[in-house]
Amino acid sequence: MRTMKIGKSGVEASVVGIGSWAIGGDSMWGASDDAESIRTIHRARELGVTLLDTAPVYGFGHSEEVVGKALAGRRSQYVLSTKCGLRWDIQEGGLHMERDGARIVRNTRPEFIAQEIEASLRRLKTDYIDIYIVHWQAQPEYPCPIADTMGCLLRLKQQGKIRAIGASNLDEAHFREYVAAGQLDLIQEKYSMLDRDAGERLFGLCDEYGVTFQCYSPLERGILTGKITPESPVFMGLARRKIKWFAPENLAKIGALAEKWAPLCKKYACTMTQLVIGWTAAQGNGRNINVLCGARKAYQIEDNAKGGDVVLDATNIAAMRRDVEAIA
């Protein structure tokens, strides 16, 4: 597995990371088998995947608890990432969403982040987080200057509780506020070959400031594995319900792409999943892109991990881009 530096932090991680959103086992993704999730996290490390990402809101703490169990006796083998800024256990904050009987709010104020990190450290059974990410940015009805949030994160870094600072789901103005207030090492954005907007907005800024761009949902929640057909039994939880590619007419377009790219899969001795991961890692300047793929079963991480070693020719990268631009 290839590795890369995370921003200017000195943290080094695998090019492909394992995301534990689905491990939370809530209505976003449906019930999860904790024992299988732990086996998957251990299998990831055997395959060279060191980066492990979670968040408190995934299963309302459950994902972090499962990750904590998986890391017992193995903490030093992983680069651990978790998040702050989304709360379901307090009333203060701007409404993010309601689900599973809870009101989830955005709150990025320093005094609340100070509470959050202690709860995450307890659930994860560790005394430090490698990459700490602001999950969603403050809303107008409950504002917080990014400089204040960043000040809190810098203090946590000085205290040794975190090693690198990240932010997620932001726009250009947010990005510039973060880098003006301190060292931003990573941004985590939804990005796939079918949804390239975040890259078009932020790749250049990441290159300019030496910030790692981490893609989440690069496989478009399973669509770009090429394994989902109109006949496939798929759990359409909240995470997938608004993804247009699950419509039968759009699945047919993905099926056509899979057929067109079959020679490329043969050329690189890889699956479609691995081909897509290789293409994604080559975007931007081809150096600062980290690809975060969700997995809660061993066969999923076994497929994903090999994508980290697929290095495509420039001509193939350009041809694949033309193919996806024709449908998305």
C-alpha positions in Angstrom: 0.0 0.0 0.0 1.4 3.4 -0.9 1.5 6.0 1.8 1.3 9.8 1.9 1.9 12.7 4.2 -1.2 14.3 5.7 -0.8 18.1 5.1 2.2 19.5 6.9 1.5 17.6 10.1 4.2 14.9 9.8 1.5 12.2 10.0 1.9 9.6 7.4 -1.0 7.4 6.3 -2.1 4.9 3.6 -3.4 6.4 0.4 -6.6 4.4 0.9 -8.4 4.7 4.3 -11.2 2.7 5.8 -14.3 4.6 6.8 -16.6 3.4 9.6 -19.8 5.4 8.9 -21.7 2.2 8.2 -20.2 0.5 11.3 -22.4 2.8 13.4 -25.4 0.6 12.5 -28.1 3.2 12.5 -30.7 4.1 9.9 -28.1 5.7 7.6 -26.8 2.2 6.7 -28.8 -0.4 8.6 -27.8 -2.9 11.3 -24.2 -3.9 11.5 -22.4 -6.9 12.9 -19.8 -5.5 15.4 -17.7 -8.7 15.4 -17.5 -8.6 11.6 -16.7 -4.9 11.7 -13.8 -5.5 14.1 -12.5 -8.3 11.9 -12.7 -5.9 8.9 -10.7 -3.2 10.7 -8.0 -5.8 11.6 -8.0 -7.1 8.0 -7.5 -3.6 6.7 -4.2 -3.3 8.7 -3.0 -6.6 7.4 -3.5 -5.2 3.8 -1.5 -2.1 4.6 -4.5 0.2 5.3 -3.4 2.3 8.3 -5.9 5.2 8.1 -9.1 4.5 10.1 -11.9 7.2 10.1 -14.9 7.5 12.4 -17.1 10.1 14.0 -19.2 10.4 17.2 -22.4 10.8 15.3 -22.1 7.5 13.5 -24.5 5.4 15.4 -24.6 8.0 18.2 -21.2 6.9 19.6 -21.5 3.2 18.6 -19.0 3.4 15.7 -16.4 5.0 18.0 -17.0 2.3 20.6 -16.5 -0.5 18.0 -13.4 1.2 16.7 -12.1 1.4 20.3 -12.6 -2.3 20.8 -10.8 -3.0 17.5 -7.8 -0.9 18.4 -7.3 -2.5 21.8 -3.6 -3.5 21.9 -3.1 -2.2 18.4 -3.5 1.5 18.7 0.0 2.4 17.4 -0.6 0.5 14.2 -3.3 2.9 13.0 -3.7 6.5 12.0 -7.0 7.3 13.8 -9.3 10.1 12.6 -12.5 11.2 14.3 -14.6 14.3 14.2 -16.4 17.0 16.2 -19.2 19.6 15.7 -22.3 17.3 15.4 -24.1 16.6 18.6 -27.3 14.6 19.4 -26.9 14.8 23.2 -27.4 18.6 23.7 -29.9 21.2 22.6 -27.5 24.0 21.8 -26.7 24.4 18.1 -28.1 24.9 14.7 -30.3 22.1 13.4 -28.5 19.7 11.1 -31.1 17.0 10.8 -33.5 14.8 12.7 -33.2 11.0 12.6 -33.7 7.9 14.7 -35.6 10.0 17.3 -32.8 12.4 17.8 -32.3 16.1 17.0 -28.7 16.5 15.6 -27.2 20.0 15.9 -24.1 21.7 14.6 -22.0 23.2 17.4 -18.4 24.2 16.8 -17.9 26.4 19.8 -14.7 25.8 21.8 -16.4 24.9 25.1 -18.4 22.2 23.4 -15.5 20.8 21.3 -13.6 20.5 24.6 -16.4 18.2 25.9 -16.6 16.2 22.6 -13.0 15.2 22.5 -13.0 13.8 26.0 -16.1 11.7 25.1 -14.4 10.5 21.9 -11.2 9.6 23.7 -13.2 7.5 26.2 -15.1 5.7 23.6 -12.0 5.1 21.5 -10.0 4.0 24.5 -7.0 6.2 23.6 -5.3 9.3 24.8 -4.8 11.0 21.4 -6.4 11.4 18.0 -4.2 11.5 14.9 -6.5 13.7 12.8 -9.3 15.6 14.4 -11.9 16.9 11.9 -14.7 19.5 12.2 -17.5 17.5 10.8 -19.8 20.2 9.5 -19.5 24.0 9.7 -21.5 26.3 11.9 -24.9 27.6 10.7 -26.1 31.2 10.8 -28.7 30.5 13.6 -25.9 29.3 15.9 -22.7 30.9 14.6 -19.1 30.4 15.7 -16.1 32.2 14.1 -13.8 29.6 12.5 -10.9 31.4 14.2 -12.5 30.5 17.6 -12.9 26.8 16.6 -9.4 26.7 15.2 -8.0 28.3 18.4 -9.5 25.4 20.4 -8.1 22.8 18.0 -4.6 24.4 18.2 -4.8 24.2 22.0 -5.8 20.5 21.8 -2.8 20.0 19.5 -0.5 21.7 22.0 -1.9 19.5 24.8 -1.0 16.4 22.7 -4.6 15.3 22.3 -4.6 15.6 18.5 -1.8 15.5 15.9 -3.4 17.1 12.9 -6.3 19.4 12.2 -9.0 18.8 9.5 -12.3 20.2 8.4 -15.1 18.7 6.4 -18.0 19.8 4.2 -16.8 23.4 3.6 -16.7 26.0 0.9 -13.9 28.2 -0.3 -14.6 30.9 2.3 -14.4 28.4 5.1 -11.1 27.1 3.8 -9.5 30.5 3.7 -10.7 31.2 7.2 -9.1 28.0 8.5 -5.8 28.6 6.9 -5.7 32.2 8.1 -6.3 31.0 11.7 -3.7 28.2 11.8 -2.4 25.0 10.2 -5.1 23.1 8.3 -3.8 19.7 7.4 -6.7 17.9 5.7 -10.2 18.6 4.3 -12.7 15.7 3.9 -15.2 16.2 1.1 -17.7 14.1 -0.8 -16.0 13.5 -4.1 -16.4 10.8 -6.7 -16.0 10.7 -10.5 -19.8 11.1 -10.6 -19.8 14.1 -8.2 -16.7 16.2 -8.9 -17.9 19.6 -7.7 -15.8 19.7 -4.4 -12.6 19.0 -6.3 -13.2 21.7 -8.9 -13.7 24.2 -6.0 -11.0 23.0 -3.7 -8.2 21.1 -5.4 -6.3 24.3 -6.3 -6.5 25.7 -2.7 -5.3 22.4 -1.3 -2.3 22.5 -3.7 -1.6 26.1 -2.8 -1.6 25.6 1.0 -0.3 22.0 1.2 -3.6 20.6 2.5 -4.5 16.9 1.9 -7.9 16.5 0.1 -9.6 13.4 1.4 -12.5 12.0 -0.6 -15.4 10.4 1.1 -18.0 8.3 -0.8 -15.6 7.9 -3.8 -17.5 4.7 -4.8 -20.8 6.7 -4.7 -22.0 4.5 -1.9 -21.5 1.2 -3.8 -22.6 2.3 -7.3 -19.1 2.5 -8.7 -18.2 -1.0 -7.7 -20.1 -2.2 -10.7 -21.7 -4.8 -8.6 -25.1 -3.2 -8.1 -27.8 -3.8 -10.8 -31.5 -3.0 -11.0 -32.1 -6.6 -9.6 -29.7 -6.3 -6.7 -31.2 -6.4 -3.1 -29.9 -3.1 -1.7 -30.7 -1.5 1.7 -31.8 2.0 0.8 -31.1 3.7 4.1 -30.8 7.4 4.5 -27.2 7.4 3.2 -28.4 6.1 -0.2 -31.9 7.4 -0.5 -31.0 10.7 -2.2 -28.4 9.3 -4.5 -29.8 9.5 -8.0 -27.5 6.8 -9.3 -29.6 4.1 -7.7 -32.5 4.8 -10.1 -32.7 1.9 -12.7 -32.0 4.2 -15.7 -28.8 5.5 -14.0 -27.7 2.0 -13.0 -27.9 1.1 -16.6 -25.4 3.9 -17.4 -23.0 2.5 -14.8 -23.4 -0.9 -16.3 -22.4 0.5 -19.7 -19.3 2.1 -18.1 -18.4 -1.2 -16.5 -18.5 -2.9 -19.9 -16.5 -0.1 -21.5 -13.8 -0.3 -18.8 -13.5 -4.1 -18.8 -10.3 -3.8 -21.0 -8.8 -1.4 -18.5 -9.5 -3.8 -15.6 -7.8 -6.4 -17.6 -4.8 -4.1 -18.4 -4.3 -3.2 -14.7 -5.3 -6.6 -13.3 -7.9 -5.0 -11.1 -11.6 -4.9 -10.3 -13.8 -1.9 -11.3 -13.7 -0.9 -7.6 -9.9 -0.8 -7.7 -9.9 1.0 -11.0 -12.2 3.8 -9.7 -10.1 4.1 -6.5 -6.9 4.4 -8.6 -8.5 7.1 -10.8 -9.7 9.0 -7.8 -6.3 9.0 -6.1 -4.8 10.4 -9.3 -7.0 13.6 -9.3 -5.8 17.0 -8.4 -2.1 17.1 -8.4 -1.9 13.3 -7.9 0.0 13.8 -4.6 -2.4 15.2 -2.0 -5.4 13.0 -2.6 -6.5 10.5 0.0 -9.3 8.0 -0.7 -11.6 7.0 2.1 -13.7 4.0 1.4 -16.3 2.6 3.8 -16.2 -1.1 4.7 -17.7 -3.3 7.4 -17.0 -6.7 5.9 -13.7 -8.2 5.1 -14.3 -8.8 1.4 -15.1 -5.1 1.0 -11.8 -3.9 2.5 -9.9 -6.6 0.5 -11.3 -5.2 -2.7 -10.8 -1.5 -1.7 -7.3 -1.9 -0.4 -5.8 -3.1 -3.7 -7.0 0.1 -5.3 -4.3 2.0 -3.4 -1.7 0.3 -5.6 -3.4 0.9 -9.0 -1.5 3.7 -10.8 -3.1 4.6 -14.1 -1.6 6.0 -17.3 -2.4 9.6 -18.0 -4.2 8.7 -21.2 -6.4 6.2 -19.3 -7.2 8.8 -16.6 -8.2 11.3 -19.3 -10.3 8.8 -21.2 -12.2 7.7 -18.0 -12.9 11.3 -17.2 -14.4 11.9 -20.7 -16.5 8.8 -20.1 -18.0 10.0 -16.8 -18.4 13.5 -18.1 -20.6 12.1 -20.8 -23.1 10.8 -18.2 -22.6 13.1 -15.2 
